[in-house]
Amino acid sequence: MSPNPSPFDRLMLAVAGALGATGIAAAAGASHGGDTQILAALALIALSQAPAVLALALYANRSRMLTASTLFIGLGALLFSADLGARHFLGGRLFPLSAPLGGLAMIGGWLLLTVAALAASDRGGAK
């Protein structure tokens, strides 16, 4: 990453940090009581997506497709995690279809990453 990260890079680093912290807290909560099924799922999503968002945010030579991939994975994971957190702490969903929308965003982000990688190898770079 450059010495002067863009606002998007800073936002995605913050998303990665929030996901990582949320995942650790959910894992601890699942091991000490509470709704184990929801908290374990929250921990899994947050802790599996945080490193991906971090790596993509730090990737210096990002194409538009990789930038979109980062955004979809990061915001999808936040939305999915927020819905699971709302179910646990508030007793209900964040809003109707929030978890499925977050899940679709993550899947779309991973598919965009796949397409970006294949397109970059065809052009001989990561553009």
LUMGUNU-557445 format. One line per field, with one value per atom (N, C-alpha, C): residue number from 1; chain; x, y, z negated. Coordinates in steps of 0.2 Angstrom, whole numbers. Each point is the difference from the previous one (the first is absolute). Layout:
pos	c(NUM  ...)
unit	c(A  ...)
east	c(X  ...)
north	c(Y  ...)
up	c(Z  ...)
***
This chain:
pos	c(1  1  1  2  2  2  3  3  3  4  4  4  5  5  5  6  6  6  7  7  7  8  8  8  9  9  9  10  10  10  11  11  11  12  12  12  13  13  13  14  14  14  15  15  15  16  16  16  17  17  17  18  18  18  19  19  19  20  20  20  21  21  21  22  22  22  23  23  23  24  24  24  25  25  25  26  26  26  27  27  27  28  28  28  29  29  29  30  30  30  31  31  31  32  32  32  33  33  33  34  34  34  35  35  35  36  36  36  37  37  37  38  38  38  39  39  39  40  40  40  41  41  41  42  42  42  43  43  43  44  44  44  45  45  45  46  46  46  47  47  47  48  48  48  49  49  49  50  50  50  51  51  51  52  52  52  53  53  53  54  54  54  55  55  55  56  56  56  57  57  57  58  58  58  59  59  59  60  60  60  61  61  61  62  62  62  63  63  63  64  64  64  65  65  65  66  66  66  67  67  67  68  68  68  69  69  69  70  70  70  71  71  71  72  72  72  73  73  73  74  74  74  75  75  75  76  76  76  77  77  77  78  78  78  79  79  79  80  80  80  81  81  81  82  82  82  83  83  83  84  84  84  85  85  85  86  86  86  87  87  87  88  88  88  89  89  89  90  90  90  91  91  91  92  92  92  93  93  93  94  94  94  95  95  95  96  96  96  97  97  97  98  98  98  99  99  99  100  100  100  101  101  101  102  102  102  103  103  103  104  104  104  105  105  105  106  106  106  107  107  107  108  108  108  109  109  109  110  110  110  111  111  111  112  112  112  113  113  113  114  114  114  115  115  115  116  116  116  117  117  117  118  118  118  119  119  119  120  120  120  121  121  121  122  122  122  123  123  123  124  124  124  125  125  125  126  126  126  127  127  127)
unit	c(A  A  A  A  A  A  A  A  A  A  A  A  A  A  A  A  A  A  A  A  A  A  A  A  A  A  A  A  A  A  A  A  A  A  A  A  A  A  A  A  A  A  A  A  A  A  A  A  A  A  A  A  A  A  A  A  A  A  A  A  A  A  A  A  A  A  A  A  A  A  A  A  A  A  A  A  A  A  A  A  A  A  A  A  A  A  A  A  A  A  A  A  A  A  A  A  A  A  A  A  A  A  A  A  A  A  A  A  A  A  A  A  A  A  A  A  A  A  A  A  A  A  A  A  A  A  A  A  A  A  A  A  A  A  A  A  A  A  A  A  A  A  A  A  A  A  A  A  A  A  A  A  A  A  A  A  A  A  A  A  A  A  A  A  A  A  A  A  A  A  A  A  A  A  A  A  A  A  A  A  A  A  A  A  A  A  A  A  A  A  A  A  A  A  A  A  A  A  A  A  A  A  A  A  A  A  A  A  A  A  A  A  A  A  A  A  A  A  A  A  A  A  A  A  A  A  A  A  A  A  A  A  A  A  A  A  A  A  A  A  A  A  A  A  A  A  A  A  A  A  A  A  A  A  A  A  A  A  A  A  A  A  A  A  A  A  A  A  A  A  A  A  A  A  A  A  A  A  A  A  A  A  A  A  A  A  A  A  A  A  A  A  A  A  A  A  A  A  A  A  A  A  A  A  A  A  A  A  A  A  A  A  A  A  A  A  A  A  A  A  A  A  A  A  A  A  A  A  A  A  A  A  A  A  A  A  A  A  A  A  A  A  A  A  A  A  A  A  A  A  A  A  A  A  A  A  A  A  A  A  A  A  A  A  A  A  A  A  A  A  A  A  A  A  A  A  A  A  A  A  A)
east	c(4  -4  5  -3  4  0  5  1  -6  -4  -6  -6  -3  -5  -6  -4  -6  -6  -5  -5  -3  -1  -2  4  7  4  -1  0  -1  -7  -5  -7  1  3  0  5  5  4  -4  -4  -5  -5  -3  -4  3  6  4  1  2  1  -7  -5  -6  -3  1  -2  5  6  5  -2  -1  -2  -7  -5  -6  0  4  1  3  5  3  -5  -4  -5  -5  -3  -5  3  6  3  0  2  0  -7  -4  -7  -3  2  -3  3  6  3  -2  -3  -1  -8  -4  -7  -3  -7  -3  -2  -3  -2  6  2  6  0  -6  -1  1  -3  0  7  3  6  6  -1  5  0  -6  0  2  -1  2  8  3  7  3  -3  3  0  -6  0  5  0  4  8  1  8  2  -4  2  0  -4  0  5  1  5  7  3  6  0  -5  -1  -1  -4  -1  7  3  7  5  0  5  -2  -6  -2  1  -1  1  7  4  8  3  -4  3  0  6  2  -3  0  -1  -7  -5  -7  -3  -4  -4  -6  -5  -6  -4  1  -4  3  6  2  -2  -1  -3  -7  -4  -7  0  4  1  1  4  2  -6  -4  -5  -6  -1  -6  2  6  1  0  3  0  -7  -4  -6  -5  1  -5  1  7  1  -2  0  -2  -8  -3  -8  -2  3  -1  1  6  2  -5  -2  -4  -7  -3  -6  0  6  1  0  4  0  -6  -4  -7  -4  0  -4  2  7  2  -2  2  0  -7  -4  -6  -6  1  -5  -4  3  -3  5  -2  4  1  6  2  -6  -1  -6  -1  -6  -2  6  2  5  7  1  7  5  0  5  0  -5  1  3  -2  3  8  2  7  3  -3  3  1  -5  0  6  1  5  7  1  6  1  -5  1  2  -4  2  7  2  7  5  -1  5  0  -6  0  3  -1  4  7  3  7  2  -4  2  1  -5  0  6  1  6  6  1  6  1  -5  0  1  -3  1  7  3  7  5  -1  5  -1  -5  -1  4  0  4  7  2  7  1  -5  1  -7  0  -5  -4  -1  -4  -7)
north	c(-6  6  6  5  7  3  5  3  4  2  4  -4  -4  -4  4  -3  4  -1  4  -1  -7  -2  -7  -5  0  -4  0  6  1  -3  1  -2  -8  -3  -7  -3  3  -2  1  5  0  -5  -2  -5  -7  -1  -6  0  5  1  -2  3  -1  -7  -3  -7  -5  2  -4  0  6  1  -3  1  -3  -8  -2  -8  -3  4  -2  0  6  0  -5  -1  -5  -7  -2  -6  -1  5  0  -1  4  -1  -7  -3  -6  -5  1  -5  1  6  1  1  -3  0  4  2  3  -5  3  -4  -2  -6  -3  0  -2  -1  7  5  6  3  0  3  -3  -7  -4  2  1  1  7  5  7  0  -4  0  -3  -5  -3  4  4  5  5  3  6  -2  -5  -2  -3  -2  -3  6  5  5  6  1  5  0  -6  0  1  -2  1  8  3  7  4  -2  3  -1  -6  -1  4  0  3  8  2  8  2  -5  1  -1  -3  -2  7  2  6  1  -5  1  -3  3  -3  3  -4  2  2  3  2  -7  -5  -6  -3  1  -2  5  6  5  -2  -1  -2  -7  -5  -6  2  4  2  3  4  3  -5  -4  -5  -5  -2  -5  4  6  3  2  4  2  -6  -5  -6  -3  -1  -3  4  7  4  0  0  -1  -7  -5  -7  0  2  0  4  6  5  -4  -3  -4  -5  -4  -5  3  5  4  2  3  3  -6  -6  -6  -2  0  -2  6  6  5  3  1  4  -5  -6  -5  0  3  0  2  0  2  7  2  7  3  -3  1  -6  0  -6  -1  -7  -2  3  3  3  -5  -6  -5  -3  -2  -2  5  6  5  1  -1  0  -6  -5  -7  1  2  1  5  5  5  -3  -4  -4  -4  -4  -5  4  5  4  3  2  3  -5  -6  -6  -2  0  -1  5  7  5  -1  -2  -1  -5  -5  -6  3  4  2  5  4  5  -3  -6  -4  -3  -2  -4  6  5  6  3  0  3  -5  -6  -5  0  1  1  6  5  7  0  -5  0  4  2  4  0  4  0  7  2  6  -2)
up	c(0  0  0  3  0  -6  -1  -6  -2  5  0  2  -4  3  1  5  3  -6  1  -5  0  7  0  -3  0  -3  -8  -2  -7  -3  4  -1  -1  5  1  -6  -2  -6  -6  -1  -5  0  5  1  -2  2  -2  -7  -3  -7  -4  2  -3  0  6  1  -5  0  -4  -8  -2  -7  -1  4  -1  0  5  0  -7  -2  -7  -5  -1  -5  1  6  1  -2  2  -2  -8  -3  -7  -3  2  -2  1  6  1  -5  -2  -4  -7  -2  -7  -1  4  0  5  0  5  5  5  6  4  -2  3  8  3  7  4  -3  4  -1  -6  -2  4  0  4  8  2  7  2  -5  0  0  -4  -1  6  3  6  6  1  6  -1  -6  -2  1  -3  0  6  4  7  5  -1  5  -1  -7  -2  3  0  4  7  3  8  1  -4  1  -1  -6  -1  6  2  6  6  1  6  0  -7  -1  1  -2  0  7  4  7  4  2  2  8  3  8  1  -3  1  6  3  6  -3  5  -3  -2  4  -2  -7  -2  -6  -6  2  -5  -1  5  -1  -4  1  -3  -8  -1  -7  -4  4  -3  -1  5  -1  -6  0  -5  -7  -1  -6  -3  5  -2  -1  4  -1  -6  -2  -7  -5  0  -5  -1  6  0  -3  2  -2  -8  -2  -7  -4  2  -3  -1  5  -1  -5  0  -5  -7  -1  -6  -2  4  -2  -2  3  -2  -7  -2  -6  -6  2  -6  0  6  0  1  1  1  6  5  7  5  6  6  1  3  1  4  6  4  5  3  4  5  1  5  -1  -6  -1  1  -4  1  7  3  7  5  -1  4  -1  -7  -2  3  0  3  7  4  7  2  -4  1  -1  -5  -1  6  2  5  7  1  6  0  -6  -1  1  -2  1  8  3  7  4  -2  3  0  -6  -1  5  1  4  7  2  7  1  -5  0  1  -4  1  6  3  7  5  0  5  -1  -6  -1  3  0  2  8  3  7  3  -4  2  -3  -4  -2  -6  -4  -6  -4  -5  -5  1  6  2  0)
***
